[in-house]
Amino acid sequence: MATTEVLSGLDLTKWRRDFVREYVRDSGFSTYMGDSPMDIIHVVNDLKTDGYTIRVPLVGRLQGSGVSGNTALSGAEESLDQYYQDISWEFHRNAVQATKKEKKKSATEFMAVARPLLREWAAEKIKYEIIECFHKMSGGEKFSLADATARNLWSANNVDRVLYGVTQANYSATHATGLTALDNSADKLSTTVGSLAKFMARTANPHIRPFKTGTQGREFYVMFCHPLAFRDLKADTVMTAANRDARPRDVDANPLFQDGDLIYDGVIYREIPEFYTARQGTGVNPETTFSNGTIQCCANFLCGAQALGYVNKQAAMPTSKKEDDYGFVDGVGIEMAHGMEKLRWANGVNGALKKDVGMVTVYTAAVA
């Protein structure tokens, strides 16, 4: 009886599709990534056009009063408040080697051996690139590499969307001065701090659109939290009481017993362990953990729509290396092309505002 084998090309196509889905999921940010302008990480798929940079359009809300009654609309139209941001992309590759023994297997099985390792590498790379983007300055500098001038410029540009501790009175256009206002008692992450950050997001100009709106008109923002700040939030008496009195009481669902997201006053709090752990697994992450001269501090990010832009130029595809070591060793790898950036209100018809589009940055104490 004749049998029909699946073409290897189709196998590899399925491998590629599954790999992309898996490494994006494993990055921990997949829930908040999508091609809608309402997603926190706005994904732009541009797999065909040429160009090293992709222009992401940003359109502000309409602010005119319009017309009423029999008033003519012609001549009273409102111009769009248009902005854009260019995001450059780059190729990213990695590979593993396999011996002749593994090489004798089919192409699909050969790639399956390497997939867990390559997936882990891709997920970690995406995750730490996203973390770096969260805390970039107005000129696109990484926080850990930005000098005082760049940090001060960012703080001055984002006066309505940066919070130093528990009160807006701590704000200073001098970044280091704002940080020195933090102490390890009043300025820990708490429901009070989170609710104030949400209020700032709603009243900022331009507005920070919520991540999603519930069926009954409820708006939600997501705060990505440093682990030590998340620890303090869990110990906040208001949060503890809310989990005890308003959440399900079973062990599997209540965050008093299980790790997981917290929610209070329309803010979803999600802990990101890599905000503390450096990529190589040693020390702390310099992007989000630092000293103000007295105590250790950290950054948390209350996000709405279009906080980051992610350009997908080439989806991950398997690659292979020609035989080496007298034909005994082969290599299989992965190749992808993407770019990402914190989105800022800049390059628009009303001038370069240099404000973060979709986030309020919240600095709190993070004493270990």
N, C-alpha and C positions, 0 to 999 in steps of 0.2 A: 504494500500500500504506500503510495507516495505521500510525503509530508511536505508542508510548506513552512519554510523558516522565515522568521521576521528579518527583513533587511537590516544590516548593521547600521545603515544611515538613519533609519527610523529609530533604532535603539538609542543612538547617540543624541538624536533630537530630543527624545524623552528624557535622557540623562541630563541634558543641558537645561531643559525646562524645570525639572525637579531640583537640580542643583541651585538654580537661581532662587526658587521659592524657599529652599531650605536655608541658605545662608542669610537671606534677608530676614527670615523668621528668627534665626538664631542670633541675629544682631540685637534683638530685644526691642527694636524700634518699629517693627513691621506694622503694628497696630496703628501707628500714627503716620505711616507713609502711604501716599496715593497720588493719583494724577489730578485730583480735584483741588481747586484753589482754597478749599475749606480744610484740607489736611494740614497738619502741623509741618510735616516734611513734604513739600510739594515736589512730586516727581515729574520730570519732563522727559519723555522718551523721544529721542532724536537719533534714530538709527540709520538714517539714509542721507541727510544733507551733509555737505562738506562744511569745514570750518572748525577751527580750534576752540572757539568760544561760542556758547549758545546764549542768546538773549532771552531772558525771562521777563515777560511783561507784568507790571504791577499797576493796578488801576485803583485810585482812591474813590471813596464814596461820593455820591452827588450831594452837594451842600446848598444848592439854590432853593428858593421857595416855590418855584414853578408858577403856574397861573391858576386862577379860579374863575368860575362863572364864564362870561362871554369874552373875557380878555383874550386877545390873540396870542397864540403860542409862537407864531412865526416871528423871528427876531428876538425872542426871549429864551432861546435854547441855551442850555448850559454846556460848556465845553468839558470834556473829560479831563480829570486830573491824572495825567499819564506819567508813569515812571517805568524804568526798566533796570535790570541788573544783568550784567554779563557774567557768566560762569564758565571758566575754562575747564576742560576735561583732560584726562591723561590715561594712558594705558597702565594697567597694574597686572603683574604676572607672578606666578610661582609654580614650582614643579617638584615632583618627587621621582626618585629612581626606583626601578624594579629589575630584578635579575631575569635571566633567560627562562627560569622556571615559571615565573609569572607571565612572561611574554608569550608563552605557548598558549595561554588562555585566550578566549575571544576578546575583541576590543571592548565590549561592554563590561565583561568581568574584570578586565585589566583596569578600566577606569573606576569600577566599583571599589577596588582595593584602595585606590588613592582618594576617593571621594570624601570620606570622613575627615582626613587630614587637610585637604584643600578647602573643604567647607568651613572648617574651624578657622583656618587662616583668613579666608575671605570675610567671615562674619566678624572676626576681631578687627580686621582692617577697617571695615565699614563703621563699626561701632566707635572706634577711637577717632576716626575722621569726623564723625558727627559730633562727638564730644568737643573736639577742637573748635569746630564751627560755632558751637553754642556760645563760646566765650571770646570770639574774635572781636577786635576793636573796629573802629569806624573805617579804618583804611585796609581792613582785611588781615591785620597782623595777628599772629597767635598771641594769646595773653601772656604766655610764659616768655615770649621774646620781645614784647612791646616795651618801649621805654616809658618814662613818666609822661612825656609829652603826648604820646599816643593814647595812654590810659586817661589822661586828663581831657583830651579832646573827645573821647568816647563818653566820658561822664558828663561833660558839658552838653553834648549833643542829645543825650538821653535823659535829661532832667526829669521828664515825666514818666520814665519807664526804667528807673533804677532805684532800688530801695536798699539802704544801708541799715539793717536791723529792724527794730520794731516801730520806728517812727520816721516820717519823711523829714523831720527836723534834723536828722543825722546827715542829710544830703550835703555834699560839697562837690563843686566842679573840679576840685583837686581830688583825684581818686584816692590817694593815700590818706588824705584827711578824713574822707568818708569812712574808710576802713578803721581808722583809729577810734572812731566813735563806738565801735562794737565792743561789748564786754561779754563775759560768759554767764551772765545771769539774765538780764532783760532781753538780750539780742540773740537768743537761741531761736530756731525755727519753731513756730507755734501756729495754732489756728488763727490767732490774732494777726500774725505776720502774713499768713496766707490770704486772709480776707482783705487785708490792706492792699496786698499786691493785686488781687482781683479788682478791687475798686480802682486802682491806678490803671489797670488794663482797660476798664470800661470808660474812664474819663480821659485817657491819653489822646493826644491829637498829633497825627491821625490815630483813629481808634484801632485797638487790637481786637480783631474779630474773634469770637469764641471758637473753640475747636469744633463744637457741635451744639446744636440746640435740640432739646428734648421735645417730644410731641406736645407737651403742655407749655412750651415756650421757655423752658428752663435752659439756661446757658451753662456750659461747662468749659473750664480751662484745665490744663494739665500742668502740674509742676513736677519737673524732673529734679530729684533731690539727691544731694550728697548723702552717703550712708550715715555719717555722724549727725547731720542735720535731721535725717529721717528718724534716727534713734531718739533725738530730743523731741520730735513731733509726736512719736508714739507715747512718750512719757508725759506729754501735755495733759493736764487734768481734764480739759474740755474734750479733747479727742478721746481720751480713755472713757469718759462718761458717755460720749456719743456711741462708741463701739459697744459699751456695756448695755446701754438702754435702748438703742435704736437699731442695732444690727442683729441678724439672726444669732441665736444663742448656741448653735451646734458647733462642734469643734472644727468641722471642715470649712465653715464659711466665715466665722468670726475672726477678725485680725488680731484679737487678743490672744488667740491660740495658734494661728497660722500666719506665716509671712504673706505679704501681698499688698496691693494698693490700698491706700486709705482715701476716704472721701469726706469732705466737710464743706458746707456752704458753697457748693457749686465748683469746688476745686478737687480734682483727682490728683493725689500725690503718689508718684511712682519713684521708688528707690532705684538708683543706678549705681551698682557697686563700683564700676570703673571710674566714677567721679573721684574715687579715693585711690583705687589700685592702679598703679602705673602699668603700661602695656607689657613691660618685661617682667612684671610680678614683683618688683622690688621698689620700696619706698612708696611715696604718695604721688598722685598725679599733679604736676606743677600747673596744669591748666586750671584746676578747680580747688586746689588745697594750698594755702599759703599763709604767711604770718602777717599780722598788722603791726608787728614790733613788740606786741605784748602777748597775744594769744593766737592760736591757729584759727583761721577763718576758711570759709568755703563759699562757693557760688551755687545757687539753685536757680532754676529757670521756669517761670510761669509762662506757658506758651498758649497762644491761640493759633489761628490759621496762618499759614505761610511764614512760619518762623525760620525755616531753612529751605533752600532750594537744592534739589538733587537732579543732576543731568545724567541720564542713562544713555551713553553714546553707543556702547556695545555690550550686550548681555554676555554673561560669562560663557565661554566656549572652551571645550577641551582641546589641548594641544599635545603634541608628541615630539620626541627628540629622536633623531636617527641613531641607529645602533652605534655603540661605542664599546671600548674594551674588547676588541675582536668579536663584536657581535653578541657579547654576553649580557650587556646592560642596556636597558632602554629607560627613557624618562617620559613621564606623562605629567601634564601641567594644566593650568587654567589661565585664561587670558580674558580680561575685561577692561572696559574703558568707561570711566565716569568722572564726574566732578561735583563738588558740593560747596555751598557757601551760606553763611548767614545772610538773609535777605534784608536789605536796608532801603529806606526811602531815599533814593538818590537819582541823579541823572535825569531829572524830570523837568517839565515845563516851568515849574515854580522854583527851580534851583535845587542844589544838592543839600537836602535836609540831613542826610547821614544818620537818620534815626533807625533803630531796629524795627522791622515791620511787625513781627508777631510775638514779641516776648517782653516780659518784665524780668530783669535780672535782680535776684534777691541775695544779698550778702548776709550771712549769719555766722555766729560762732560755730566752731567745729573742733572743740577741744577733745582730744582723744581720751 
